[in-house]
């Protein structure tokens, strides 16, 4: 599993930028379609 944008995702969430974090997770999934954590975290954010 590659963690391409983990820092960006965490920063976006910490800043309350859920849309930005979802975009970061989309990019992570694009770069590594097998990254189950990115799918999970994106899904959790989309429920907020």
C-alpha positions as CSV (number, residue, x, y, z in Angstrom):
1,X,0.0,0.0,0.0
2,X,1.4,3.4,-1.0
3,X,0.6,6.5,1.1
4,X,0.9,9.2,-1.5
5,X,-1.0,12.0,0.1
6,X,-1.4,11.0,3.7
7,X,0.0,14.3,5.1
8,X,-2.2,16.4,2.8
9,X,-5.3,14.3,3.8
10,X,-4.6,14.7,7.5
11,X,-4.0,18.4,7.2
12,X,-7.2,18.9,5.2
13,X,-9.2,17.0,7.8
14,X,-7.5,18.9,10.7
15,X,-8.4,22.2,9.0
16,X,-12.0,21.0,8.6
17,X,-11.7,20.9,4.8
18,X,-13.6,17.7,4.2
19,X,-14.1,18.4,0.5
20,X,-10.3,19.0,0.2
21,X,-9.6,15.8,2.1
22,X,-12.0,13.8,-0.2
23,X,-10.2,15.2,-3.2
24,X,-6.9,14.2,-1.7
25,X,-8.3,10.7,-1.1
26,X,-9.5,10.6,-4.7
27,X,-5.9,11.4,-5.8
28,X,-4.5,8.7,-3.5
29,X,-6.9,6.1,-5.0
30,X,-6.0,7.2,-8.5
31,X,-2.3,6.7,-7.7
32,X,-2.9,3.4,-5.8
33,X,-6.2,1.8,-6.6
34,X,-5.4,-1.0,-4.0
35,X,-5.3,1.4,-1.1
36,X,-8.2,0.2,1.0
37,X,-7.6,2.8,3.7
38,X,-8.1,5.6,1.2
39,X,-11.4,4.2,0.1
40,X,-12.5,3.7,3.7
41,X,-11.5,7.2,4.8
42,X,-13.1,8.8,1.8
43,X,-16.3,7.0,2.5
44,X,-16.3,8.0,6.1
45,X,-15.8,11.7,5.2
46,X,-18.6,11.6,2.6
47,X,-21.0,10.6,5.4
48,X,-20.2,13.8,7.4
